Amino acid sequence: MTIRNASIKDLEAVAAVERMCFPAAEAAPKEELEERLKYYPDHFQLAFDGDKLVAFVDGFVTDESDLTDEMYENADMHNENGSWQMIFGVNTIPEYRNCGIAAMLINRVIDDAREQGRKGVVLTCKEKLLHYYAKFGFVNEGVTDKSVHGGVKWYQMRLTFSK
């Protein structure tokens, strides 16, 4: 398994994985993914099995402390000097799930954010995944009213680094 940051050259593969991992109402359109890759490719962690992209985690950095729907659509809100690393998506194609790949990528995002001096990492997830993210130290802050992306009830979770 190879893990690396993304580049715009990865757009087609990233878009294909996104479509495999999320229902149409929740999946980022190719155009949004392209903007994300232009603004913050260093905040995309990609996992490859040989030449095949099998998983990725992405999200930008901001001084905003809560994840909002606007962030998904506006990659230009990325602030490389921001305090919080957001996670917008944890994507693993079906045949590679339950193998620890997502955990490797999440840990890489956490380690990078810590090394970059961020306050922590924020994500939203569905109720069924609360226990999964808790294993990494994320704390459930409850249902968020700042994200109704895809018409789903999202829970905000936060991992705050100690000084």
C-alpha positions as CSV (number, residue, x, y, z in Angstrom):
1,M,0.0,0.0,0.0
2,T,1.4,3.4,-1.0
3,I,0.1,6.6,0.7
4,R,0.8,10.0,-0.8
5,N,-0.7,13.5,-1.3
6,A,-2.9,14.2,-4.3
7,S,-2.3,16.2,-7.4
8,I,-4.7,17.4,-10.1
9,K,-3.7,14.4,-12.1
10,D,-5.6,12.3,-9.7
11,L,-8.9,13.9,-10.4
12,E,-10.5,11.1,-12.5
13,A,-9.5,8.4,-9.9
14,V,-10.6,10.5,-7.0
15,A,-14.0,11.2,-8.6
16,A,-14.5,7.5,-9.4
17,V,-13.8,6.5,-5.8
18,E,-16.1,9.3,-4.5
19,R,-19.0,7.9,-6.6
20,M,-18.4,4.4,-5.3
21,C,-18.4,5.5,-1.7
22,F,-21.3,7.9,-1.3
23,P,-24.9,8.1,-2.5
24,A,-25.4,10.6,-5.3
25,A,-27.0,13.2,-2.9
26,E,-23.9,13.1,-0.7
27,A,-21.1,12.5,-3.2
28,A,-19.0,15.6,-4.3
29,P,-19.4,16.3,-8.0
30,K,-16.3,16.0,-10.1
31,E,-16.2,19.8,-10.4
32,E,-16.0,20.3,-6.7
33,L,-13.3,17.7,-6.4
34,E,-11.3,19.5,-9.1
35,E,-11.5,22.7,-7.1
36,R,-10.5,20.9,-3.9
37,L,-7.5,19.4,-5.7
38,K,-6.5,22.9,-7.0
39,Y,-6.7,24.6,-3.6
40,Y,-5.5,22.0,-1.1
41,P,-3.9,18.9,-2.7
42,D,-1.6,18.5,0.3
43,H,-4.7,17.8,2.4
44,F,-5.7,14.8,0.3
45,Q,-4.2,11.6,1.5
46,L,-4.5,8.9,-1.1
47,A,-4.0,5.1,-0.7
48,F,-2.9,3.0,-3.7
49,D,-2.7,-0.7,-4.2
50,G,-0.2,-0.7,-7.0
51,D,-1.6,1.8,-9.5
52,K,-5.2,1.5,-8.2
53,L,-6.6,4.3,-6.0
54,V,-8.5,2.4,-3.3
55,A,-9.1,5.0,-0.6
56,F,-8.7,8.7,0.2
57,V,-9.3,11.3,3.0
58,D,-9.7,14.9,2.2
59,G,-10.6,18.2,3.9
60,F,-9.2,21.7,4.1
61,V,-7.8,23.9,6.9
62,T,-9.7,26.8,8.4
63,D,-10.0,29.1,11.4
64,E,-13.7,28.2,11.6
65,S,-14.2,25.8,14.4
66,D,-17.3,24.0,13.0
67,L,-17.8,22.2,9.7
68,T,-20.5,23.8,7.5
69,D,-22.1,22.8,4.3
70,E,-20.6,25.8,2.6
71,M,-17.1,24.4,3.1
72,Y,-17.8,21.4,0.9
73,E,-18.7,23.6,-2.0
74,N,-16.2,26.4,-1.6
75,A,-12.6,25.1,-1.7
76,D,-11.4,28.7,-1.8
77,M,-12.3,28.9,1.9
78,H,-9.1,26.9,2.6
79,N,-6.6,28.8,4.8
80,E,-3.3,27.0,4.9
81,N,-2.5,28.8,8.2
82,G,-5.9,27.9,9.8
83,S,-6.3,26.3,13.2
84,W,-8.5,23.4,12.3
85,Q,-8.1,20.5,9.9
86,M,-11.5,19.5,8.5
87,I,-12.2,16.1,7.1
88,F,-14.9,16.2,4.4
89,G,-14.7,12.6,3.3
90,V,-13.2,9.2,4.3
91,N,-13.6,7.1,1.2
92,T,-12.6,3.4,0.7
93,I,-13.9,1.4,-2.2
94,P,-16.0,-1.6,-1.1
95,E,-13.6,-4.4,-1.8
96,Y,-10.9,-2.8,0.4
97,R,-13.0,-2.0,3.4
98,N,-12.3,-3.5,6.8
99,C,-8.6,-3.8,6.1
100,G,-7.3,-0.8,8.1
101,I,-6.7,1.5,5.1
102,A,-9.1,4.2,6.2
103,A,-7.5,4.1,9.7
104,M,-4.0,4.5,8.2
105,L,-5.2,7.6,6.3
106,I,-7.1,9.1,9.2
107,N,-4.0,8.7,11.4
108,R,-1.9,10.3,8.7
109,V,-4.3,13.3,8.7
110,I,-4.2,13.5,12.5
111,D,-0.4,13.3,12.5
112,D,0.0,15.9,9.8
113,A,-2.4,18.3,11.6
114,R,-0.5,17.9,14.8
115,E,2.9,18.4,13.2
116,Q,1.5,21.5,11.4
117,G,0.5,23.1,14.8
118,R,-3.3,22.9,14.3
119,K,-5.7,22.9,17.2
120,G,-7.2,19.7,16.0
121,V,-9.3,17.9,13.5
122,V,-13.1,18.1,12.9
123,L,-15.4,15.9,10.9
124,T,-19.0,15.0,10.6
125,C,-20.4,11.5,10.3
126,K,-23.6,9.5,10.5
127,E,-24.6,8.0,13.8
128,K,-23.5,4.4,12.9
129,L,-19.9,5.7,12.6
130,L,-19.6,7.5,15.9
131,H,-17.9,4.5,17.6
132,Y,-15.4,4.2,14.7
133,Y,-14.1,7.8,15.0
134,A,-14.2,7.7,18.8
135,K,-11.4,5.1,18.5
136,F,-9.1,7.8,17.1
137,G,-10.0,10.2,20.0
138,F,-12.7,12.1,18.3
139,V,-15.4,13.4,20.7
140,N,-19.1,13.5,19.7
141,E,-20.5,17.0,19.9
142,G,-24.0,15.9,18.9
143,V,-26.1,16.5,15.8
144,T,-24.9,19.6,14.0
145,D,-27.3,22.2,12.6
146,K,-24.5,23.6,10.4
147,S,-24.5,20.6,8.0
148,V,-27.6,19.0,6.4
149,H,-25.5,17.8,3.4
150,G,-27.4,15.3,1.3
151,G,-30.5,15.6,3.6
152,V,-28.8,13.5,6.2
153,K,-28.5,13.9,10.0
154,W,-24.8,14.5,10.7
155,Y,-22.9,14.4,14.0
156,Q,-19.9,16.7,14.5
157,M,-16.9,15.1,16.0
158,R,-13.7,16.9,17.2
159,L,-10.2,15.7,18.1
160,T,-8.5,18.5,20.1
161,F,-4.8,18.4,20.5
162,S,-3.4,19.1,24.0
163,K,-0.7,21.8,24.1
